[in-house]
Amino acid sequence: MEYLKLGITQNILFVVLTFLVATIIAKILNKLLNKYFENAMHLLKGDPTNYNFFKNAVTFSVYIIALIVIFRSIPQLRNIGNTLVASAGILAAIVGFASQQAFSNIIGGIFIVLFKPFRVGDFIKVGKENPGTVEDITLRHTIINSLENRRIVIPNSIISSATILNSSITDERVCNFVEVDIGYNANINEAIKIMTEQALKHPNCIDNRTKEEIAEGAPQILVRVITLNNYSVTLRAYVWSVNSGDGFAMKCDLLKQIKEAFSKHNIEIPYPYQNVLFRQNEN
């Protein structure tokens, strides 16, 4: 009995030590890979997405090897392993069913790395929600840092099949739509002039015109009448920024500045209202 207890204690210690050694090896490899990849990205201007995914795969492989060592080194577990191998058909069916989602996420992560619909550092929007900057791509999920500095964790199988709006994949410049409604009695030309002046004064506004457009005298800020509503006229200014972050801040500033300028020049920004007519009964 004492021998049996001693054997169990030794096996438990072996398992703990094996996983401890695996953890230490994984951390050392990650530090070495981090240093190597930082130098490689600096020299070769590489994409960090591949490196992060590779580091996660290395860590996963280290723990798989540790698990195999444990099963092969402990007689009791070795017998269990041999029994499982002998019934590989049933095991494959059970594992396949139980880990279908996990494998789907891994395959989704591999497709993301291979086809690059987005990379680490890109500003994306998944579906109709979840805008933010891609922070990491692991074997199982993608981590997005939202505009509120919250981490959104999305399984790779979901994000790989979703519609993704990528603002950084080729050209980070963004054309921002600044829309304002004015009344039908307001001076449209004066309103367009004010919107143009306010946009040109903003530090985040950039000139996106080509040399040909500049030579032809095309305006840097284009303002168009886009809708005639029931009670207002909608004006839209097309204002370019270096990236979506600067564009969002600029749009917020311009809405405030345009509102103040319209009030100063007596240009009405209308709101919905109804006229109610009372008729007296002539009888």
Stockholm file with secondary structure:
# STOCKHOLM 1.0

chainA/1-283         MEYLKLGITQNILFVVLTFLVATIIAKILNKLLNKYFENAMHLLKGDPTNYNFFKNAVTFSVYIIALIVIFRSIPQLRNIGNTLVASAGILAAIVGFASQQAFSNIIGGIFIVLFKPFRVGDFIKVGKENPGTVEDITLRHTIINSLENRRIVIPNSIISSATILNSSITDERVCNFVEVDIGYNANINEAIKIMTEQALKHPNCIDNRTKEEIAEGAPQILVRVITLNNYSVTLRAYVWSVNSGDGFAMKCDLLKQIKEAFSKHNIEIPYPYQNVLFRQNEN
#=GR chainA/1-283 SS CHHHHHHHHHHHHHHHHHHHHHHHHHHHHHHHHHHHHHHHHHHHCCCHHHHHHHHHHHHHHHHHHHHHHHHHHSHHHHHHHHHHHHTHHHHHHHHHHHTHHHHHHHHHHHHHHHHCSSCTTCEEEETTEEEEEEEEECSSEEEEEETTSCEEEEEHHHHTTSCEEESSSSCCCEEEEEEEEECTTSCHHHHHHHHHHHHHHSTTCBCCCCHHHHHTTCCSSEEEEEEECSSCEEEEEEEEESSHHHHHHHHHHHHHHHHHHHHHTTCCCCCCCCCCCCCCCCC
#=GC SS_cons         CHHHHHHHHHHHHHHHHHHHHHHHHHHHHHHHHHHHHHHHHHHHCCCHHHHHHHHHHHHHHHHHHHHHHHHHHSHHHHHHHHHHHHTHHHHHHHHHHHTHHHHHHHHHHHHHHHHCSSCTTCEEEETTEEEEEEEEECSSEEEEEETTSCEEEEEHHHHTTSCEEESSSSCCCEEEEEEEEECTTSCHHHHHHHHHHHHHHSTTCBCCCCHHHHHTTCCSSEEEEEEECSSCEEEEEEEEESSHHHHHHHHHHHHHHHHHHHHHTTCCCCCCCCCCCCCCCCC
//
